[in-house]
Amino acid sequence: MIPSAPALLLLSLLHVLAADNPRHFRIGGVLSSTENEQTFNKTIQELNEQKEYVSRASTLYVSTIRMEENPIRTALNVCKYLVNSQVYAMVVSHPSTGDISPAAVSYTSGFYHIPVVGITSRDSAFSDKNIHGSFLRTVPPYSHQADVWVDLLKMLGYTQVIFMHSSDADGRSVSSRFLAQAQTMDSTDTDMKVEEVVEFEPGLKTFTEQLKLVRSLQSRVYLLYASQNDSEVIFHDAAFLNMTEVGYVWIVTEQALAASTVPKGVLGFRLSASDETKHIKDSLYVLAAALKEMSQKENITEAPKDCNNTGDGWETGKTLFKYIRKQVLFDGQTGKVAFDDNGDRINAEYDVINTDSTRTKRIVGKYAYSKSLERMELKLKTSDIIWPGGSNVKPDGVKIPTHLKVLTLQEQPFVYSRRLERGQKCDDSETRCPWHNTTGEDVEFCCWGYCIDLLNKLSERVNFTFDLFLSPDGEFGDYVSRNVSGKKEWTGMIGELVRERADMIAAPLTINPERAAFIEFSKPFKYQGITILEKRQPRASTLVSFLQPFKHTLWVLVLVSVHVVALVLYLLDRFSPFGRQASRDSGNAEDDALNLSSAMWFAYGVLLNSGIGDGTPRSFSARVLGMVWAGFAMIIIASYTANLAAFLVLDRPQTRLSGINDARLRNPMENFSYATVKGSAVDMYFRRQVELSNMYRTMEGKQFTSAEEAIKAVINGSLNAFIWDSSRLEFEAAQNCALVTAGELFGRSGYGIGLKKDSPWANHVTLAILQFHESGYMEQLDNRWIFQNRKECETREKAPATLGLKNMAGVFILVLAGIAGGCALIIIEIIYKRHKIRSQRKLALAKNAADRWRGAVECRPPKASEGDPPAAVRLATAGNLSPLQKRRRLRQSRQHARHNGEPGFSADPFGTDFSSAFSWSSPDVRQRVLQPPPPPARRKMTILDA
């Protein structure tokens, strides 16, 4: 492949640069022994022969001096023998005593930007590039042991530790690195909790006070960073306090492992490659590789050669430092050699050390780089570890307290409470639960219920004792911001648990993500969800409840049908040849014929089953219609009766809400209110669900402080719906049959026992609850406390509803209306009858007068003068007739006048003068008097006449 023009240009440029760069590079060494100097010289010779690290045109040279204990003398020697020799880099060891001389070399070289590679310096101060800007090292700082601690704790399964360190720079560096690593574990799959960080001043004569504080804590895993001298005092005081016996775990750094008082069973670390000669070889190989790469890519200027010349600095030294820092030596004498951004060695290998019963330090594991995994790997022989006290059994790492402080609050039916008066005591079935409020007031209470029975059973099974207290503020707890600082804190029982003022919560505590991030939960002892409680709403009984079986349209059609059928019956019977017409043709009386009023009476009588009477259809066609109408009436009456029973007798109360998706909840209404308890798990659920944000905003200003207040509000009608845990609301509905739960469960979760984060009791409590579920004990608690009155309410609900005046008031009002209508009609009839009687009396008076007049005329001789009665009258009253005949004729005349309704006739024909009653000259009177009497009325023959 022919290189492109830019590539050729770059190659030519590199060749030009390489031709101008120096061909001789001198490397200085500040070493602590003759053996190191010999190793240094020998390694340089080997590198000059290996063209892989040194190019053919380059040569490496050596300048070494001996490390002095006096840092000032060491600095002067560096200037005199190394800087003046124009060294490009230095390798520095440490003196036989003291640790300051390497710092002097770093300060001097750093002034001229000459890179320095340390092979023994492990102080954390060298990681500060503001001070030691040109310093690198092939050994890791002490703070890097925190990485090994994290992997060791993870392998041993310890998640709760106490960290003790000195207050110097190294101690704080180790602490900060370990805490950062612990937080990284928290965000992955393993939770690491540092229960306490104890910082102490170096050089104290006794550490008893600090150790007593540590012993009072729960964790029994101690991480110690201290110097050798401080470690000797700490181990001595710990042994005096029996803190090095069985049950304790000590993990220490290299300095503490070297203490003469180190107890048996201690775990520590030590660098696998502590030989200086190996580090000298690795450092020289790294320098040679960096010089070769830099000479091929960079323009190199000569190194400084005079300490008295304080010029602008050597820029090539800065460039060389960067090239050294990015070098990686995979197969070095001390393992994989690499550097981080601060120039500190990474991937350093450690041996895991364990002190046995004779305090002999044994290797029980190794922390090394794995090429297959491409990361550091810890291999540990846990079976070979001797633990404090000479035990071969791995300690639990925590001190499990056997006496716990338990919090609860009143929440029926899970916890009931009653206040004790002075001198009273709790019953055998109750547990003392005093209330210490925030104002310092102490009130004695007794508690019992579902959770109290569960707590007593747990204490027996898991073997602990407890003191029970009511929640100081009476709340479960909410995560709220403080007004002053703005920092969020937990309130209520959860806040007490987070601040470690309590060990356990035994209450209907809902498990949710917000709470689980701060406290530990057991497995649920009861599964439940969220539901809605409302007042039972019976169907409203109105004055027209008896009309409910049929719709209004059907009632109208029935009434129309009655009148239509009556009219058709009348028409059929009137015009049928076998009905009313047949009776008229045969000469029979028409009194019993079907008229319109009789047809109406017949239709209503058949429909209401009230009897028919005499007015019935005579024709066959009308009778067929009557039979069809009777069948229609039977079906209508039967359907009405059945539906009336369904509407009135079996009328069941119905809930008004269909569930969480009901329109009245999703779309708030002014006349419909609903709420929950502020800061509760239900409140958090609505706050967390985006699709329920509208409901949450509606409820936010109407929240209650407790479930009891909300339930009372539902009962008295000031609250339409209360959203809460299903277990509590179902219990309330079972206790009070006027309440009912609406819709299906949503937001399913469970009640759990709350414990402190990483509590040693968590697993024990969880296993006990699982055993209770399997044995049926939890079901017994449900039956005893939650379902105790459910059967009674169900029986009452299934029983038919008893009809009362409220249901049938409309029927009674209808009867009263009928009575009132009858009374009004009879008054009208009486008035009409009286009016008719007055008319009849006037007519009778006239007839009486006429009769008297006829009698008087019959007794007089006839006269043929003007104004005399006709001849027929005179003839009827002539003297040739006998008195009996005259009276008979006069009676017939009187009957004729009475039949025609003539007034003025009296029953006595021999009265006084009656000329004032009527005038004979009146044509009307003369016509009615002279008219012959009508024939007698024909009467239908009856069986009695026959």
Buried (B, 14 or more C-beta within 10 A) or exposed (E): EEEEEEEEEEEEEBEEBBEEBBEEBBBBBBBBBEEBBBBBEBBBEBBBEEEEBBBEEBBBBBBBBBBBEBBEEBBBBBBEBBBBBBBBBBBBBBBEEEBBBBBBBBBBBBBBBBBBBBBBBBBBBBBEBEEBBBBBBBBBBBBBBBBBBBBBBBBBEBBBBBBBBBEBBBBBBBBBBBBEBBEEBEEEEBBBBBBBBBBBEEEBEEBBEBBEEBBEBBBBBBBBBBBBEBBBBBBBBBBEBEBBBEBBBBBBBBBBBBBEBBBBBBBBBBBBBEBBBBBBBBBBBBBBBBBBBBBEEBBBBEBBEEBEEEEEEBEBBEBBBEBBBEBEBEEBBBBBBBBBEBBBBBBBBBBBBBBBEEEEBBEBBBBBBEEEEEEBBBEBEEEEBBBBBEBEEBBBBBBBBEEBBBBBBBBBBBBBBBEBEEEEEBEEEBBBBBBEEEEEEEEBBBBBBBBBBBBBBBBEBBEBEBBBBBBBBBBBBBBEEEEEEEEEBBBBBBBBBBEEBBBBBBBBBBBBEBBEEBBBBBBBBBEBBBBBBBBBEEBEBEBBBBBBBBEEEBEEEBEEBBEEBBBBBBBBBBEBEBBBBBBEEEEEEEEBBBBEEBBBBBBBBBBEEEEBEEBBBBBEBBBEBBEEBEEBBEEBEEEBEEEBBEBBEEBEBEBBBBBBEBEBBEEBEEEBBBBBBBBBBBBBBBEBEEEBEBBBEBBBEBBBBBBBEBBBBBBEEEBBBBBBBBBBBBBBBBBBBEBBBBBEBBBEBBBBBBBBBBBBBBEBBBBBBBEBBEEEBBEEBBEEBBBBBBEEBEEEEEEEBEBEEEBBBBBEEBEEEEEEEEEEEEEEEEEEEEEEEEEEEEBBBBBBBBBBBBBBBBBEEBEEEEEBBEEEBBEBBBEEBEEEEBBEBBBBBBBBBBEBBBBBBBEEBEBEEBEEBBEBEEEEBBEBBBBEBEEEEEEEEEEEEE
